[in-house]
Amino acid sequence: MGKRPPITNRVKALREAHGGMTQAELGAAVGVTRHTIIAIEQGHYSPSLETAFRIARRFGVGLEDVFGWEET
Amino acid sequence: MRFPDLSFREASALAIGLLFLLLTAAYLVQVQPISWRSGVAPPATGLAIRLALVSIVGSIIIQSVLAVRRPAEAETPADERERQVLARAGNWSGLVLGAGCIMALGNYLLHANGNLLFHGILLSLLVATVAESGFQLWLFRRGH
């Protein structure tokens, strides 16, 4: 518990590149709370596959353009 | 002084946790003066009823106040992360309750004191509720 999952993401960068979208706006668009978006961006939470796809589709990019696997 | 940005459910967990922490302290203050070893206070029906009423009314007031201050969040169902946190915290608090009950039952087997069994079970319930709120707050902040 508390161990950071080995998944990286570019959610914050993509969000800011899309007209300065807020965390609340992204959360509302994909069906999660602002605090969940915060947790995702900080690497504290790995979203479900469905939510990950929703985020990628919101940004108009592929899944692997948003999320990556952190090689240890 | 800057307060942390708490989500609706974090604020709810914090408030409920504090409520039950106060109730637990109030319960101990009422019962503690009487020795736990001999002459353990019999189950205080009046105290138990007051605890139940305050916990119910207090919880309703807390949720109502939070809902009025954050109506949009109050109406939104828990999302996937929140559901995981709530489920995990509930599971862990169940273990706390179970441990407390087992200790109370074990104590009864040793001392055959029914009054102590009652207090042990009631205290386990209160502590488990406080623990659940604590687990929720920790999981919300720390993630997994």
Backbone of each chain as ProteinMPNN parsed JSONL, in Angstrom:
{"seq_chain_A": "MGKRPPITNRVKALREAHGGMTQAELGAAVGVTRHTIIAIEQGHYSPSLETAFRIARRFGVGLEDVFGWEET", "coords_chain_A": {"N_chain_A": [[0.847, -1.195, 0.0], [0.522, 2.192, -0.88], [2.704, 2.203, -2.51], [4.007, 3.551, -5.409], [2.369, 3.149, -8.488], [3.738, 1.597, -11.459], [3.252, 3.32, -13.662], [3.381, 5.868, -15.929], [2.26, 9.158, -16.859], [0.987, 11.683, -19.088], [-0.938, 13.459, -18.519], [-1.317, 15.978, -17.287], [0.288, 17.669, -18.863], [-0.896, 17.396, -21.39], [-3.419, 18.309, -20.815], [-2.963, 20.994, -20.19], [-2.042, 21.807, -22.62], [-4.275, 21.762, -24.112], [-5.813, 24.205, -24.391], [-5.571, 25.11, -21.795], [-7.154, 23.505, -20.14], [-9.041, 22.79, -17.241], [-8.595, 20.809, -14.226], [-10.998, 20.064, -13.157], [-12.691, 20.321, -15.363], [-11.692, 18.348, -17.077], [-12.145, 16.119, -15.476], [-14.947, 16.135, -15.336], [-15.485, 15.624, -17.973], [-14.646, 13.008, -18.373], [-15.838, 11.565, -16.398], [-14.982, 11.412, -13.714], [-13.933, 12.661, -10.479], [-12.512, 15.914, -9.696], [-10.483, 15.608, -7.854], [-9.697, 13.013, -8.312], [-8.546, 13.26, -10.82], [-6.41, 14.843, -10.059], [-5.051, 12.994, -8.446], [-4.373, 11.12, -10.4], [-2.647, 12.611, -12.069], [-0.593, 13.08, -10.284], [0.412, 10.625, -10.0], [-0.557, 8.963, -8.065], [-2.682, 7.36, -8.431], [-3.889, 4.852, -10.589], [-5.876, 4.959, -13.344], [-8.902, 3.206, -14.341], [-9.163, 1.009, -17.197], [-11.159, 1.844, -18.897], [-11.56, 4.532, -18.126], [-9.052, 5.513, -18.725], [-9.029, 5.254, -21.498], [-11.076, 7.041, -22.069], [-9.918, 9.444, -21.3], [-7.781, 9.616, -23.113], [-9.215, 9.735, -25.518], [-10.498, 12.121, -25.14], [-8.478, 13.923, -25.402], [-7.862, 13.419, -27.948], [-5.886, 11.651, -28.76], [-3.784, 8.699, -28.883], [-3.885, 5.879, -26.582], [-1.353, 5.194, -25.619], [-0.068, 7.527, -25.946], [-0.734, 8.984, -23.847], [-0.436, 7.469, -21.513], [2.189, 5.575, -19.985], [4.585, 2.925, -19.474], [6.598, 2.546, -16.709], [9.836, 1.75, -16.784], [11.728, -0.151, -14.594]], "CA_chain_A": [[0.0, 0.0, 0.0], [1.296, 3.422, -0.923], [3.753, 2.094, -3.503], [3.584, 4.219, -6.626], [2.256, 2.2, -9.604], [4.756, 1.858, -12.481], [2.607, 3.873, -14.854], [3.566, 7.305, -16.07], [1.232, 9.764, -17.7], [1.2, 13.061, -19.529], [-2.267, 14.066, -18.425], [-1.218, 17.406, -16.992], [0.839, 18.378, -20.023], [-1.917, 17.401, -22.438], [-4.518, 19.167, -20.358], [-2.545, 22.394, -20.333], [-1.888, 22.079, -24.049], [-5.619, 21.864, -24.699], [-6.484, 25.445, -23.997], [-5.561, 25.3, -20.349], [-8.276, 22.795, -19.527], [-8.875, 22.6, -15.798], [-8.752, 19.431, -13.739], [-12.434, 19.831, -12.997], [-13.276, 20.135, -16.69], [-11.306, 17.025, -17.558], [-12.865, 15.156, -14.657], [-16.348, 16.104, -15.763], [-15.542, 15.058, -19.327], [-14.394, 11.558, -18.377], [-16.666, 10.923, -15.383], [-14.359, 11.274, -12.399], [-13.854, 13.938, -9.761], [-11.29, 16.707, -9.851], [-9.458, 15.029, -6.983], [-9.186, 11.806, -8.975], [-7.622, 13.752, -11.848], [-5.202, 15.244, -9.33], [-4.365, 11.766, -8.053], [-3.804, 10.527, -11.619], [-1.519, 13.44, -12.493], [0.494, 12.942, -9.315], [0.872, 9.243, -10.001], [-1.051, 8.258, -6.887], [-3.793, 6.496, -8.812], [-3.941, 4.408, -11.971], [-7.295, 4.863, -13.696], [-9.351, 1.993, -15.009], [-8.917, 1.026, -18.639], [-12.209, 2.662, -19.516], [-11.278, 5.942, -17.872], [-7.831, 5.841, -19.475], [-9.453, 5.454, -22.889], [-11.866, 8.282, -22.137], [-8.967, 10.562, -21.231], [-7.067, 9.668, -24.389], [-10.159, 10.198, -26.55], [-10.782, 13.533, -24.876], [-7.359, 14.673, -25.942], [-7.735, 13.091, -29.362], [-4.634, 10.938, -28.991], [-3.852, 7.297, -28.523], [-3.701, 5.562, -25.167], [0.062, 5.216, -25.256], [0.408, 8.908, -25.974], [-1.091, 9.559, -22.544], [0.084, 6.631, -20.432], [3.349, 4.785, -20.331], [5.05, 1.976, -18.456], [7.872, 2.991, -16.159], [10.791, 0.653, -16.678], [12.533, -0.04, -13.363]], "C_chain_A": [[0.867, 1.223, 0.0], [2.398, 3.358, -1.951], [3.221, 2.663, -4.812], [3.495, 3.202, -7.765], [3.228, 2.587, -10.707], [4.17, 2.384, -13.785], [2.805, 5.372, -14.859], [2.427, 7.874, -16.915], [1.587, 11.202, -18.017], [-0.109, 13.843, -19.459], [-2.178, 15.567, -18.212], [-0.722, 18.199, -18.205], [-0.201, 18.483, -21.132], [-3.066, 18.331, -22.074], [-4.17, 20.646, -20.559], [-2.38, 22.79, -21.798], [-3.227, 22.23, -24.75], [-6.356, 23.067, -24.119], [-6.548, 25.66, -22.5], [-6.759, 24.674, -19.655], [-8.018, 22.606, -18.045], [-9.052, 21.133, -15.425], [-10.241, 19.094, -13.594], [-13.103, 19.575, -14.342], [-12.94, 18.759, -17.25], [-12.052, 15.952, -16.787], [-14.313, 15.007, -15.083], [-16.478, 15.425, -17.127], [-15.4, 13.534, -19.326], [-15.129, 10.827, -17.256], [-15.989, 10.629, -14.058], [-14.266, 12.657, -11.753], [-12.533, 14.653, -10.04], [-10.155, 16.088, -9.035], [-8.896, 13.732, -7.567], [-8.231, 12.199, -10.09], [-6.306, 14.18, -11.192], [-4.37, 14.017, -8.959], [-3.701, 11.091, -9.254], [-2.55, 11.294, -12.031], [-0.325, 13.3, -11.567], [1.017, 11.516, -9.223], [0.424, 8.446, -8.788], [-2.151, 7.274, -7.227], [-3.7, 6.151, -10.284], [-5.394, 4.226, -12.354], [-7.623, 3.512, -14.309], [-9.089, 2.134, -16.506], [-9.928, 1.918, -19.353], [-11.913, 4.145, -19.341], [-10.03, 6.385, -18.627], [-8.174, 6.088, -20.946], [-10.224, 6.751, -23.043], [-10.954, 9.498, -22.129], [-8.255, 10.719, -22.564], [-7.974, 10.205, -25.497], [-10.481, 11.669, -26.372], [-9.69, 14.401, -25.466], [-7.122, 14.387, -27.417], [-6.422, 12.402, -29.696], [-4.818, 9.482, -28.592], [-3.536, 7.084, -27.057], [-2.236, 5.672, -24.753], [0.69, 6.592, -25.417], [0.12, 9.6, -24.646], [-0.411, 8.789, -21.41], [1.266, 5.801, -20.904], [3.728, 3.867, -19.177], [6.437, 2.381, -18.008], [8.795, 1.799, -16.0], [11.654, 0.863, -15.437], [13.915, -0.66, -13.539]], "O_chain_A": [[1.828, 1.317, 0.763], [2.994, 4.393, -2.25], [2.133, 2.308, -5.265], [4.451, 2.46, -7.993], [3.521, 3.77, -10.883], [4.547, 1.946, -14.872], [2.44, 6.063, -13.907], [1.722, 7.134, -17.602], [2.372, 11.845, -17.319], [-0.345, 14.764, -20.241], [-2.874, 16.338, -18.872], [-1.251, 19.263, -18.524], [-0.362, 19.541, -21.74], [-3.608, 19.041, -22.921], [-4.987, 21.434, -21.036], [-2.555, 23.951, -22.167], [-3.299, 22.765, -25.856], [-7.382, 22.936, -23.451], [-7.463, 26.309, -21.993], [-7.309, 25.235, -18.707], [-6.898, 22.295, -17.641], [-9.582, 20.332, -16.195], [-10.67, 17.975, -13.877], [-13.978, 18.716, -14.452], [-13.796, 18.087, -17.827], [-12.537, 14.984, -17.373], [-14.837, 13.897, -15.179], [-17.463, 14.738, -17.396], [-15.968, 12.853, -20.179], [-15.055, 9.602, -17.167], [-16.378, 9.698, -13.353], [-14.492, 13.679, -12.4], [-11.578, 14.066, -10.55], [-9.008, 16.052, -9.479], [-7.735, 13.399, -7.331], [-7.211, 11.54, -10.289], [-5.225, 13.907, -11.714], [-3.151, 14.0, -9.133], [-2.599, 10.553, -9.139], [-1.513, 10.693, -12.309], [0.821, 13.39, -12.006], [1.944, 11.231, -8.466], [0.962, 7.374, -8.512], [-2.516, 6.441, -6.398], [-3.468, 7.018, -11.126], [-6.087, 3.411, -11.746], [-6.736, 2.774, -14.737], [-8.83, 3.226, -17.01], [-9.591, 2.645, -20.287], [-12.004, 4.921, -20.292], [-9.965, 7.514, -19.113], [-7.663, 7.025, -21.559], [-10.05, 7.475, -24.023], [-11.183, 10.464, -22.857], [-8.14, 11.828, -23.085], [-7.554, 11.027, -26.311], [-10.711, 12.382, -27.349], [-9.957, 15.491, -25.972], [-6.289, 15.027, -28.059], [-5.903, 12.558, -30.801], [-5.847, 9.086, -28.046], [-3.003, 7.962, -26.378], [-1.919, 6.178, -23.676], [1.851, 6.794, -25.063], [0.663, 10.667, -24.358], [0.12, 9.382, -20.471], [1.335, 5.382, -22.06], [3.249, 4.02, -18.054], [7.343, 2.542, -18.825], [8.552, 0.931, -15.163], [12.239, 1.931, -15.255], [14.718, -0.654, -12.606]]}, "seq_chain_B": "MRFPDLSFREASALAIGLLFLLLTAAYLVQVQPISWRSGVAPPATGLAIRLALVSIVGSIIIQSVLAVRRPAEAETPADERERQVLARAGNWSGLVLGAGCIMALGNYLLHANGNLLFHGILLSLLVATVAESGFQLWLFRRGH", "coords_chain_B": {"N_chain_B": [[-3.741, 31.034, 7.322], [-3.744, 28.046, 5.574], [-6.096, 25.762, 4.469], [-6.176, 22.264, 3.673], [-7.113, 21.131, 0.398], [-9.908, 19.57, 0.436], [-11.846, 16.874, -0.783], [-15.376, 16.293, -1.264], [-16.045, 13.837, -0.123], [-13.817, 13.353, 1.451], [-14.006, 15.429, 3.287], [-16.376, 14.681, 4.486], [-15.641, 12.227, 5.631], [-13.725, 13.116, 7.447], [-15.235, 14.768, 9.167], [-17.183, 12.977, 10.172], [-15.498, 11.142, 11.371], [-14.345, 12.7, 13.401], [-16.639, 13.245, 14.877], [-17.346, 10.66, 15.851], [-15.068, 10.126, 17.264], [-15.247, 11.945, 19.342], [-17.583, 10.948, 20.5], [-16.689, 8.457, 21.346], [-14.784, 9.219, 23.236], [-16.462, 10.542, 25.022], [-18.014, 8.422, 25.877], [-16.094, 6.806, 27.172], [-15.342, 8.527, 29.225], [-17.676, 8.58, 30.679], [-17.933, 5.953, 31.574], [-15.467, 5.078, 32.513], [-14.738, 5.973, 35.235], [-15.664, 3.995, 36.903], [-14.404, 0.981, 38.127], [-12.68, -1.258, 35.934], [-11.991, -3.747, 36.51], [-13.283, -4.888, 38.734], [-16.633, -4.711, 39.687], [-17.597, -3.674, 37.341], [-19.192, -1.275, 35.349], [-22.618, -1.718, 34.738], [-24.339, -2.366, 31.622], [-25.179, 0.7, 30.366], [-28.163, 1.726, 29.646], [-29.394, 4.17, 29.095], [-27.189, 5.766, 28.391], [-26.254, 4.402, 26.133], [-28.41, 4.744, 24.409], [-28.41, 7.512, 24.165], [-25.93, 7.854, 22.918], [-26.419, 6.551, 20.501], [-28.453, 8.157, 19.431], [-27.2, 10.693, 19.247], [-25.16, 10.055, 17.467], [-26.603, 9.393, 15.163], [-28.176, 11.717, 14.647], [-26.145, 13.609, 14.585], [-24.613, 12.706, 12.393], [-26.441, 13.056, 10.33], [-26.776, 15.827, 10.386], [-24.178, 16.679, 9.769], [-23.803, 15.607, 7.16], [-25.835, 16.982, 5.872], [-25.095, 19.674, 6.114], [-22.692, 19.653, 4.688], [-23.704, 18.938, 2.204], [-25.253, 21.141, 1.558], [-23.305, 23.096, 1.325], [-21.77, 22.096, -0.736], [-23.389, 21.301, -3.144], [-23.305, 20.189, -5.77], [-21.245, 18.289, -5.691], [-22.242, 16.647, -3.717], [-24.42, 15.482, -4.924], [-23.316, 13.964, -6.87], [-22.476, 10.656, -7.674], [-20.118, 8.395, -6.085], [-16.932, 8.193, -7.633], [-14.788, 5.95, -9.59], [-12.329, 5.75, -8.203], [-12.983, 6.699, -5.657], [-14.904, 4.781, -4.928], [-13.3, 2.52, -4.678], [-11.683, 3.29, -2.534], [-13.58, 3.617, -0.477], [-14.555, 1.007, -0.293], [-12.247, -0.45, 0.43], [-11.504, 0.793, 2.846], [-13.742, 0.202, 4.353], [-13.524, -2.556, 4.478], [-11.147, -2.873, 5.955], [-11.891, -1.612, 8.359], [-13.764, -3.37, 9.192], [-12.168, -5.489, 9.94], [-10.962, -4.371, 12.161], [-13.174, -4.101, 13.823], [-13.848, -6.795, 14.07], [-11.564, -7.797, 15.374], [-11.706, -6.43, 17.799], [-14.115, -7.432, 18.827], [-13.498, -10.134, 19.083], [-11.501, -10.0, 21.024], [-13.017, -9.009, 23.136], [-14.786, -11.124, 23.486], [-12.991, -13.15, 24.14], [-12.027, -12.159, 26.53], [-14.339, -12.382, 28.008], [-14.575, -15.147, 28.157], [-12.504, -15.651, 29.871], [-13.063, -14.176, 32.187], [-15.787, -14.179, 32.505], [-17.474, -11.971, 32.602], [-20.203, -10.312, 31.911], [-20.927, -7.641, 31.706], [-18.544, -6.378, 31.06], [-18.132, -7.53, 28.615], [-20.214, -6.383, 27.131], [-19.429, -3.665, 27.14], [-16.999, -3.922, 25.838], [-17.723, -4.793, 23.261], [-19.308, -2.625, 22.411], [-17.441, -0.55, 22.524], [-15.663, -1.476, 20.595], [-17.174, -1.184, 18.326], [-17.437, 1.614, 18.179], [-14.731, 2.385, 17.941], [-14.049, 1.09, 15.558], [-15.574, 2.521, 13.757], [-14.436, 5.063, 13.901], [-11.925, 4.335, 12.993], [-12.519, 3.585, 10.371], [-13.094, 6.035, 9.146], [-10.599, 7.223, 9.408], [-9.028, 5.486, 7.843], [-10.201, 5.956, 5.35], [-9.494, 8.669, 4.916], [-6.709, 8.457, 4.853], [-6.303, 6.758, 2.667], [-7.461, 8.277, 0.624], [-5.681, 10.389, 0.5], [-3.144, 9.205, 0.241], [-3.349, 7.422, -1.825], [-2.839, 4.542, -3.936]], "CA_chain_B": [[-3.648, 29.575, 7.42], [-4.366, 27.463, 4.39], [-6.623, 24.435, 4.715], [-5.994, 21.394, 2.512], [-8.235, 21.045, -0.506], [-10.562, 18.285, 0.669], [-13.003, 16.544, -1.597], [-16.6, 16.164, -0.481], [-16.017, 12.608, 0.681], [-12.777, 13.518, 2.46], [-14.577, 16.286, 4.326], [-17.369, 13.868, 5.191], [-14.917, 11.255, 6.451], [-13.094, 13.843, 8.548], [-16.253, 15.215, 10.115], [-17.765, 11.803, 10.83], [-14.452, 10.593, 12.23], [-14.246, 13.544, 14.593], [-17.858, 13.03, 15.648], [-17.279, 9.389, 16.57], [-13.962, 10.224, 18.213], [-15.833, 12.626, 20.493], [-18.518, 10.025, 21.134], [-15.89, 7.44, 22.031], [-14.217, 9.87, 24.421], [-17.565, 10.786, 25.953], [-18.38, 7.103, 26.425], [-15.058, 6.393, 28.128], [-15.426, 9.421, 30.382], [-18.848, 8.2, 31.465], [-17.827, 4.599, 32.122], [-14.138, 4.863, 33.082], [-14.609, 6.146, 36.682], [-15.959, 2.731, 37.572], [-13.319, 0.04, 37.883], [-12.886, -2.227, 34.876], [-11.667, -5.07, 37.021], [-14.379, -5.363, 39.575], [-17.735, -3.756, 39.725], [-17.706, -3.008, 36.039], [-20.493, -0.646, 35.189], [-23.564, -2.472, 33.907], [-24.692, -1.639, 30.398], [-25.986, 1.877, 30.635], [-29.129, 1.838, 28.55], [-29.561, 5.59, 28.772], [-25.981, 6.221, 27.707], [-26.227, 3.783, 24.807], [-29.442, 5.395, 23.588], [-27.922, 8.866, 23.845], [-24.867, 7.701, 21.923], [-27.028, 6.221, 19.21], [-29.184, 9.332, 18.93], [-26.238, 11.728, 18.858], [-24.447, 9.612, 16.262], [-27.517, 9.48, 14.015], [-28.497, 13.123, 14.39], [-24.9, 14.277, 14.215], [-24.252, 12.308, 11.023], [-27.392, 13.701, 9.411], [-26.448, 17.262, 10.337], [-22.911, 16.823, 9.054], [-24.022, 15.373, 5.724], [-26.71, 18.04, 5.366], [-24.285, 20.894, 6.002], [-21.774, 19.471, 3.561], [-24.496, 18.918, 0.964], [-25.668, 22.516, 1.272], [-22.119, 23.85, 0.915], [-21.273, 21.542, -1.999], [-24.514, 20.529, -3.686], [-22.961, 19.426, -6.973], [-20.473, 17.113, -5.291], [-23.097, 15.765, -2.916], [-25.332, 14.739, -5.799], [-22.543, 13.105, -7.782], [-22.094, 9.387, -7.051], [-18.684, 8.167, -5.937], [-16.317, 7.713, -8.879], [-14.103, 4.656, -9.458], [-11.31, 5.817, -7.146], [-13.669, 6.83, -4.37], [-15.516, 3.501, -4.597], [-12.23, 1.639, -4.202], [-11.276, 3.751, -1.205], [-14.65, 3.307, 0.47], [-14.61, -0.444, -0.108], [-11.065, -0.899, 1.152], [-11.597, 1.302, 4.221], [-14.784, -0.583, 5.016], [-12.966, -3.886, 4.733], [-10.18, -2.768, 7.05], [-12.577, -1.296, 9.614], [-14.401, -4.624, 9.591], [-11.145, -6.258, 10.647], [-10.809, -3.735, 13.471], [-14.357, -4.5, 14.598], [-13.718, -8.219, 14.377], [-10.516, -7.973, 16.377], [-12.238, -5.944, 19.062], [-15.13, -8.373, 19.305], [-12.823, -11.365, 19.506], [-10.847, -9.703, 22.309], [-14.066, -8.907, 24.153], [-15.287, -12.481, 23.737], [-11.93, -13.86, 24.843], [-12.039, -11.657, 27.894], [-15.51, -12.968, 28.674], [-14.254, -16.559, 28.462], [-11.583, -15.682, 31.001], [-13.594, -13.55, 33.394], [-17.243, -14.376, 32.57], [-18.094, -10.721, 33.008], [-21.077, -9.883, 30.823], [-20.892, -6.181, 31.574], [-17.326, -6.036, 30.329], [-18.364, -7.952, 27.221], [-21.027, -5.341, 26.501], [-18.611, -2.469, 26.911], [-15.99, -4.253, 24.836], [-18.348, -4.813, 21.935], [-19.715, -1.256, 22.065], [-16.221, 0.214, 22.262], [-15.137, -1.956, 19.311], [-18.003, -0.555, 17.277], [-17.058, 3.023, 18.093], [-13.359, 2.478, 17.441], [-14.056, 0.686, 14.148], [-16.142, 3.621, 12.968], [-13.377, 6.074, 13.821], [-10.872, 3.781, 12.144], [-12.957, 3.631, 8.969], [-12.877, 7.406, 8.678], [-9.157, 7.411, 9.298], [-8.565, 4.744, 6.669], [-10.652, 6.671, 4.157], [-8.674, 9.863, 4.73], [-5.355, 8.03, 4.485], [-6.34, 6.228, 1.301], [-7.724, 9.377, -0.3], [-4.492, 11.228, 0.379], [-1.95, 8.477, -0.16], [-3.569, 6.67, -3.042], [-2.415, 3.141, -3.801]], "C_chain_B": [[-4.417, 28.95, 6.261], [-4.821, 26.039, 4.692], [-6.405, 23.575, 3.475], [-7.279, 21.339, 1.704], [-8.87, 19.664, -0.362], [-11.719, 18.082, -0.277], [-14.209, 16.413, -0.676], [-16.515, 14.949, 0.439], [-14.912, 12.643, 1.727], [-13.316, 14.36, 3.61], [-15.594, 15.507, 5.154], [-16.681, 12.887, 6.133], [-14.288, 11.935, 7.663], [-14.115, 14.229, 9.604], [-16.863, 14.038, 10.882], [-16.752, 11.192, 11.8], [-14.315, 11.376, 13.518], [-15.469, 13.355, 15.488], [-17.745, 11.757, 16.489], [-16.088, 9.336, 17.528], [-14.457, 10.897, 19.501], [-16.791, 11.711, 21.24], [-17.781, 8.946, 21.922], [-15.3, 8.011, 23.316], [-15.3, 10.104, 25.473], [-17.993, 9.483, 26.629], [-17.376, 6.66, 27.487], [-15.1, 7.249, 29.392], [-16.586, 9.024, 31.284], [-18.629, 6.882, 32.211], [-16.532, 4.382, 32.911], [-14.047, 5.003, 34.602], [-14.872, 4.877, 37.477], [-14.887, 1.721, 37.179], [-13.662, -0.943, 36.771], [-12.669, -3.65, 35.386], [-12.771, -5.673, 37.865], [-15.458, -4.297, 39.598], [-17.853, -2.993, 38.44], [-19.116, -2.494, 35.855], [-21.4, -1.51, 34.324], [-23.863, -1.675, 32.654], [-25.633, -0.481, 30.691], [-26.918, 2.122, 29.459], [-29.288, 3.288, 28.112], [-28.385, 6.119, 27.979], [-25.938, 5.67, 26.287], [-27.242, 4.452, 23.878], [-28.994, 6.788, 23.194], [-26.825, 8.819, 22.784], [-25.452, 7.444, 20.54], [-27.721, 7.438, 18.607], [-28.22, 10.415, 18.446], [-25.501, 11.33, 17.584], [-25.336, 9.747, 15.027], [-27.794, 10.935, 13.652], [-27.253, 13.884, 13.93], [-24.489, 13.96, 12.785], [-25.159, 12.985, 10.009], [-27.062, 15.189, 9.271], [-25.183, 17.494, 9.531], [-23.119, 16.679, 7.555], [-24.877, 16.478, 5.117], [-25.923, 19.323, 5.156], [-23.342, 20.789, 4.808], [-22.525, 19.52, 2.227], [-24.942, 20.324, 0.571], [-24.48, 23.329, 0.755], [-21.583, 23.373, -0.438], [-22.35, 20.691, -2.66], [-24.15, 19.669, -4.893], [-22.198, 18.157, -6.602], [-21.323, 16.124, -4.522], [-23.994, 14.908, -3.799], [-24.601, 13.776, -6.724], [-22.173, 11.808, -7.079], [-20.57, 9.254, -6.977], [-18.104, 7.661, -7.255], [-15.489, 6.465, -8.592], [-13.073, 4.654, -8.344], [-11.953, 5.875, -5.772], [-14.32, 5.505, -3.96], [-14.476, 2.52, -4.079], [-11.817, 2.004, -2.78], [-12.321, 3.362, -0.163], [-14.703, 1.806, 0.757], [-13.434, -0.937, 0.729], [-11.114, -0.446, 2.609], [-12.644, 0.524, 5.008], [-14.292, -1.976, 5.371], [-12.02, -3.851, 5.934], [-10.876, -2.482, 8.382], [-13.329, -2.525, 10.12], [-13.429, -5.51, 10.357], [-10.93, -5.692, 12.051], [-11.962, -4.14, 14.38], [-14.256, -5.962, 15.015], [-12.688, -8.483, 15.462], [-11.018, -7.548, 17.75], [-13.252, -6.901, 19.661], [-14.491, -9.662, 19.81], [-12.133, -11.158, 20.849], [-11.884, -9.64, 23.419], [-14.607, -10.287, 24.505], [-14.255, -13.31, 24.5], [-11.865, -13.451, 26.299], [-13.211, -12.242, 28.677], [-15.243, -14.42, 29.057], [-13.358, -16.664, 29.691], [-12.248, -15.213, 32.296], [-15.104, -13.689, 33.556], [-17.961, -13.122, 33.047], [-18.896, -10.168, 31.827], [-21.069, -8.386, 30.617], [-19.679, -5.74, 30.763], [-17.451, -6.425, 28.858], [-19.162, -6.888, 26.487], [-20.184, -4.121, 26.167], [-17.551, -2.714, 25.845], [-16.549, -4.217, 23.432], [-18.715, -3.394, 21.497], [-18.488, -0.403, 21.729], [-15.602, -0.192, 20.924], [-15.886, -1.314, 18.159], [-17.612, 0.896, 17.08], [-15.667, 3.178, 17.479], [-13.298, 2.11, 15.954], [-14.6, 1.794, 13.258], [-15.126, 4.745, 12.82], [-12.281, 5.603, 12.876], [-11.259, 3.847, 10.663], [-12.75, 5.019, 8.377], [-11.395, 7.679, 8.488], [-8.582, 6.707, 8.078], [-8.963, 5.463, 5.376], [-9.759, 7.881, 3.885], [-7.265, 9.488, 4.263], [-5.325, 7.537, 3.039], [-6.605, 7.328, 0.285], [-6.456, 10.187, -0.544], [-3.3, 10.476, -0.194], [-2.11, 7.761, -1.494], [-3.138, 5.234, -2.846], [-1.32, 2.801, -4.767]], "O_chain_B": [[-5.575, 29.279, 6.007], [-4.022, 25.207, 5.121], [-6.443, 24.082, 2.354], [-8.378, 21.479, 2.239], [-8.411, 18.7, -0.975], [-12.485, 19.008, -0.544], [-14.071, 16.421, 0.547], [-16.863, 15.018, 1.618], [-15.048, 12.027, 2.784], [-13.101, 14.033, 4.777], [-15.662, 15.657, 6.374], [-17.082, 12.734, 7.287], [-14.316, 11.397, 8.77], [-13.884, 14.039, 10.799], [-17.034, 14.104, 12.099], [-17.104, 10.78, 12.905], [-14.186, 10.798, 14.597], [-15.347, 13.311, 16.712], [-18.015, 11.774, 17.69], [-16.107, 8.579, 18.498], [-14.123, 10.467, 20.606], [-16.811, 11.697, 22.471], [-18.191, 8.57, 23.02], [-15.317, 7.357, 24.359], [-15.078, 9.889, 26.665], [-18.298, 9.466, 27.821], [-17.757, 6.199, 28.563], [-14.912, 6.742, 30.498], [-16.492, 9.121, 32.508], [-19.086, 6.719, 33.343], [-16.502, 3.6, 33.861], [-13.336, 4.215, 35.226], [-14.364, 4.708, 38.586], [-14.515, 1.632, 36.009], [-14.798, -1.407, 36.674], [-13.108, -4.622, 34.77], [-13.132, -6.839, 37.706], [-15.167, -3.103, 39.533], [-18.171, -1.804, 38.438], [-20.097, -3.174, 36.158], [-20.974, -1.985, 33.271], [-23.669, -0.46, 32.618], [-26.739, -0.668, 31.198], [-26.518, 2.651, 28.422], [-29.312, 3.594, 26.92], [-28.566, 6.843, 27.001], [-25.621, 6.397, 25.345], [-26.958, 4.693, 22.704], [-29.165, 7.207, 22.05], [-26.796, 9.642, 21.869], [-25.034, 8.039, 19.547], [-27.587, 7.711, 17.414], [-28.402, 10.984, 17.37], [-25.247, 12.171, 16.721], [-24.872, 10.167, 13.967], [-27.661, 11.333, 12.495], [-27.31, 14.696, 13.006], [-24.064, 14.849, 12.048], [-24.704, 13.432, 8.957], [-27.069, 15.735, 8.168], [-25.125, 18.405, 8.704], [-22.672, 17.517, 6.773], [-24.663, 16.867, 3.969], [-26.073, 19.985, 4.129], [-23.216, 21.724, 4.018], [-22.031, 20.078, 1.247], [-25.0, 20.655, -0.614], [-24.633, 24.154, -0.147], [-21.009, 24.157, -1.194], [-22.215, 19.469, -2.721], [-24.633, 18.544, -5.022], [-22.471, 17.081, -7.136], [-21.153, 14.912, -4.652], [-24.294, 13.759, -3.472], [-25.212, 12.873, -7.295], [-21.606, 11.849, -5.987], [-19.837, 9.916, -7.712], [-18.699, 6.811, -7.917], [-15.49, 5.972, -7.464], [-12.95, 3.669, -7.616], [-11.526, 5.191, -4.842], [-14.295, 5.141, -2.784], [-14.744, 1.769, -3.141], [-11.626, 1.132, -1.933], [-11.986, 2.842, 0.901], [-14.874, 1.388, 1.902], [-13.612, -1.752, 1.635], [-10.799, -1.224, 3.509], [-12.452, 0.225, 6.187], [-14.608, -2.507, 6.435], [-12.095, -4.704, 6.818], [-10.501, -3.039, 9.413], [-13.509, -2.701, 11.325], [-13.813, -6.197, 11.303], [-10.74, -6.441, 13.009], [-11.764, -4.478, 15.547], [-14.538, -6.319, 16.159], [-12.913, -9.295, 16.359], [-10.78, -8.233, 18.745], [-13.245, -7.15, 20.867], [-14.895, -10.209, 20.836], [-12.173, -12.034, 21.712], [-11.66, -10.155, 24.515], [-14.857, -10.586, 25.673], [-14.605, -14.077, 25.397], [-11.674, -14.282, 27.187], [-13.086, -12.556, 29.861], [-15.63, -14.871, 30.135], [-13.435, -17.627, 30.453], [-12.023, -15.782, 33.363], [-15.649, -13.36, 34.61], [-18.931, -13.197, 33.801], [-18.333, -9.628, 30.874], [-21.188, -7.908, 29.489], [-19.764, -4.861, 29.905], [-16.941, -5.737, 27.974], [-18.833, -6.528, 25.356], [-20.224, -3.611, 25.047], [-17.242, -1.827, 25.049], [-15.926, -3.676, 22.518], [-18.467, -3.006, 20.356], [-18.501, 0.368, 20.769], [-15.076, 0.654, 20.201], [-15.295, -0.949, 17.142], [-17.47, 1.36, 15.949], [-15.462, 4.012, 16.597], [-12.578, 2.746, 15.183], [-14.135, 1.98, 12.133], [-14.974, 5.312, 11.738], [-11.773, 6.373, 12.061], [-10.419, 4.132, 9.809], [-12.287, 5.158, 7.245], [-10.994, 8.302, 7.505], [-7.748, 7.265, 7.365], [-8.173, 5.567, 4.438], [-9.321, 8.091, 2.754], [-6.704, 10.135, 3.378], [-4.413, 7.871, 2.284], [-6.032, 7.314, -0.804], [-6.193, 10.619, -1.666], [-2.54, 11.013, -1.0], [-1.133, 7.523, -2.204], [-3.075, 4.753, -1.715], [-0.846, 1.665, -4.788]]}, "name": "protein", "num_of_chains": 2, "seq": "MGKRPPITNRVKALREAHGGMTQAELGAAVGVTRHTIIAIEQGHYSPSLETAFRIARRFGVGLEDVFGWEETMRFPDLSFREASALAIGLLFLLLTAAYLVQVQPISWRSGVAPPATGLAIRLALVSIVGSIIIQSVLAVRRPAEAETPADERERQVLARAGNWSGLVLGAGCIMALGNYLLHANGNLLFHGILLSLLVATVAESGFQLWLFRRGH"}
